[in-house]
Amino acid sequence: MPLRFNGGGFQHGAATGAGGGSGLLEPVTGGGWVLKVEEKAGESSFGVLLLLTCAIAFCGYLGSHMRLPVVPLYARSVGASTVQVGIINSAFMLMAGLLSLPLGFVSDRVGRKRLAAAGVLVLSATSFLLCWSRSPLQLMLVYLAFGTGLAAFGPTMMSLVADIAPVTHLGRAYGWYTTALYTSMSVGPAVGGLVAQRWGFQAAFLISGSVIFVTFWVLLLFLPERRKAAVTSTQTVLASLGELLHNRPLLGCWLATLGGCFGLGMFISFMPLHAHDRHLAIGEIGLVFAVQGVSNALSRIPFGHLSDRVGNRAHPVVIGLLGFAGSMAGLGIASNLVLFLAFAAALGISMGLAFTSVGALIAEVVPQRSRGLAMGGYNTCIYLGMMLSSALMGGVIERIGFSGGFFLTALINLLLIGAFHALMRGWPVPAH
């Protein structure tokens, strides 16, 4: 029997054409798509859709992150002060954090494809607009729009992964997806820096916008459309939000994400200064970043498979977060390159274990109709956690030093691990 895809997963249904086993997507009257495959081939069809989703995410984030190391230098060239550069960089994180939750809800109502396409189009437009930005204020406005596009694109794509993946494959699906995500976020800045160094700022912005614009057409032409959702009243919106705010496992996942990204912000913002004080060279500090990024990305696929095999996904989350807290404390006492590399690798592996399972767990603990809203909250916690760390820990470090700051971050994460464990208590283990 053919399988029908309607944006909320695979459903049995009658095909409009003949013949299973071709592995092709066909549109049907009234919206939706038919997968011309036999039931036994459903896993391979899921794999094709997952591969397409990963490719779209990779290219979208690659193009977006090409400009991250370039914009601060470009801002300086148009007269921005150090403070203004910081404001420009924080603008997109602020908008992404504020809008991820409401736009996640929008994706539940208007469909994943429409909102993701709109987000990619905005991301592409902001890259092109950077070419004509000639003042710090213009750059800040463009980056506010950049955050809006990111909020529309990121949570929507994560929700789509949960929509297309069977519950038995959620862990490995998020393993592959987040591997594509983190790889593009690591490669993008390197590509952007090389392009800007060789051909200038404008070339970097034009290539960034072009990559994202091509991604828009790939998404528009090849990504299946979900069925149009019914019009939702304000009361229904508030009821859905209230339901999620009373969902204890979901709140636990959000808190775990907030704590982990608070720590990640600490690593990104203050590890270079701490390592420099420990007499590491600039190239060695870059190597520490690379080891963390590579270990994080490469661990996600095997840990995704592991997440699908354990009885309760909360267990790898707790183990990963404990490793994360220990790694943060270890970075606080690191005094040479070998120790920095070892704890950076442990940090990346711990994040891979914890957050691959967190994404799959969120998809399990909320109903399908609210996944966009739940993933929007997840992305909000990512950006707000990193913002809070960057904004607060500088003053703390001035008082207690870098080692004390890393120890405090580890302690905060330990407290949030306890909160996560308490909120997950009683969560029924889904039958696999």
C-alpha positions, -999 to 999 in steps of 0.1 A, spaced: 0 0 0 14 34 -9 22 59 18 9 95 18 29 124 32 10 154 45 36 172 65 27 154 97 44 121 89 35 91 67 -1 80 65 -17 50 47 -38 61 18 -48 54 -18 -25 64 -45 -37 85 -74 -15 66 -98 -4 31 -103 25 12 -90 44 12 -58 81 9 -56 92 38 -79 103 59 -49 89 91 -65 68 119 -49 36 127 -67 12 156 -59 -24 147 -53 -56 167 -56 -63 188 -25 -27 191 -14 -1 167 -1 20 142 -18 20 105 -24 51 84 -20 50 56 -46 67 31 -24 57 -1 -7 52 -1 30 84 -21 35 104 6 16 91 34 39 124 37 57 143 44 24 116 71 15 121 87 49 158 87 42 153 106 9 132 133 26 157 135 55 186 139 31 168 167 13 160 184 46 196 181 57 209 195 24 185 225 27 196 232 62 233 228 54 231 253 25 209 277 43 232 279 74 263 278 53 253 309 34 241 326 66 272 319 86 296 330 58 290 366 69 294 362 106 332 368 107 330 393 79 303 417 92 323 429 122 353 438 100 330 455 75 313 474 103 346 487 114 354 498 78 322 520 77 330 536 111 314 514 137 329 515 172 336 484 192 304 489 212 284 493 180 300 461 165 288 443 196 253 457 192 252 447 155 262 412 163 237 408 192 208 422 170 202 390 151 205 369 182 179 391 200 154 388 171 160 351 167 154 346 204 123 367 206 106 354 174 115 317 174 86 308 197 58 327 179 71 318 145 72 282 156 35 284 163 30 300 129 46 270 112 21 247 130 -7 267 113 4 278 79 27 248 71 64 241 74 73 247 37 57 282 35 74 296 66 107 280 59 107 294 23 98 328 36 127 326 62 152 315 35 141 344 12 146 369 41 181 354 48 191 358 12 178 393 10 197 404 41 230 392 25 224 412 -6 213 443 15 247 442 33 263 452 0 245 485 1 248 491 38 270 521 45 265 529 82 263 511 116 226 518 118 219 502 84 239 472 94 220 468 126 186 470 108 198 444 83 209 421 112 175 425 129 160 412 96 186 384 96 174 373 130 138 373 118 147 351 89 166 327 111 137 325 135 114 315 106 138 290 91 155 272 121 125 260 142 105 251 111 132 228 97 136 211 131 99 205 133 99 191 97 125 165 108 101 153 135 72 153 110 89 130 85 107 107 110 91 76 125 93 76 163 118 48 162 141 69 140 139 103 158 173 100 174 192 91 142 172 117 122 182 145 146 217 130 146 220 135 108 202 168 108 223 184 135 255 170 120 246 189 88 237 219 108 269 221 129 291 213 99 277 242 79 280 265 109 317 255 112 325 256 75 305 288 67 327 313 87 358 298 72 345 301 36 333 336 43 366 347 57 385 332 28 362 348 2 364 382 19 402 380 21 406 371 -15 379 392 -32 366 416 -6 335 422 15 311 427 -13 320 394 -29 314 375 4 280 391 8 270 383 -29 281 347 -27 264 343 7 231 357 -7 234 336 -39 239 303 -20 209 310 2 188 321 -29 196 288 -46 185 270 -14 152 288 -16 145 274 -50 155 239 -40 132 241 -10 103 255 -31 106 230 -59 115 198 -41 103 199 -4 68 184 0 41 207 11 20 198 42 -18 202 41 -31 236 49 -41 239 85 -75 251 97 -79 287 107 -71 290 145 -88 313 169 -70 334 195 -85 311 222 -70 280 205 -36 298 203 -36 306 240 -48 271 248 -19 255 228 6 277 245 -9 270 279 -8 233 272 29 235 264 37 256 295 22 229 316 41 202 298 67 192 324 90 172 301 90 200 276 99 225 302 127 202 313 141 201 278 139 238 274 158 243 307 185 218 297 189 237 264 191 270 282 218 258 305 238 241 278 237 272 255 246 294 285 278 272 287 283 273 250 281 311 251 307 311 279 330 289 257 326 311 226 329 344 243 355 339 271 375 308 263 398 327 239 406 353 266 411 326 292 434 306 269 453 337 259 460 344 296 473 308 298 498 318 270 482 299 241 489 314 207 461 326 184 465 296 161 463 273 191 431 290 203 416 284 168 426 247 171 407 245 204 376 258 187 381 234 158 384 204 180 352 213 199 333 218 166 345 186 149 339 164 180 305 179 184 295 173 147 310 138 143 294 125 175 259 133 166 252 105 141 263 76 164 247 92 194 215 96 174 214 58 167 221 52 204 192 75 214 169 53 194 180 22 212 178 33 248 146 28 268 144 65 278 160 93 259 162 114 291 191 91 302 216 102 275 206 138 281 215 136 317 248 118 310 257 142 283 249 173 305 270 159 334 299 155 309 292 190 297 294 204 332 326 185 340 341 198 308 333 234 317 349 229 351 379 213 333 383 243 310 385 265 341 416 247 354 432 241 320 467 255 319 482 242 286 472 234 250 468 196 257 443 202 285 424 228 265 422 204 236 411 175 258 383 194 276 372 210 243 368 176 227 349 163 258 327 194 256 318 187 220 311 150 226 290 158 256 269 183 236 265 157 208 252 131 233 229 155 252 214 177 224 208 150 198 185 133 224 169 166 235 157 173 199 142 138 196 127 140 231 109 173 224 93 157 193 81 128 215 67 148 245 45 172 225 16 165 201 24 169 164 1 199 161 24 218 185 58 207 174 66 240 157 58 260 188 79 236 209 108 238 186 104 275 185 108 275 223 139 253 219 155 278 195 146 306 218 165 289 247 195 285 224 198 321 215 188 335 249 212 312 267 241 324 246 230 360 250 227 358 287 262 343 291 278 369 269 260 397 287 264 386 323 296 366 326 320 393 316 311 413 348 313 381 369 347 372 355 360 406 364 352 397 401 360 360 404 383 354 374 381 330 344 384 298 365 356 310 388 335 319 358 338 284 343 332 267 376 300 289 381 288 279 347 293 242 355 274 247 388 245 264 370 243 235 346 243 210 375 214 228 390 195 227 357 203 190 353 186 184 386 156 205 374 155 185 341 155 151 360 127 163 383 106 175 355 111 143 335 101 121 364 70 100 355 74 106 318 61 74 301 87 56 280 73 53 244 70 18 230 96 13 203 
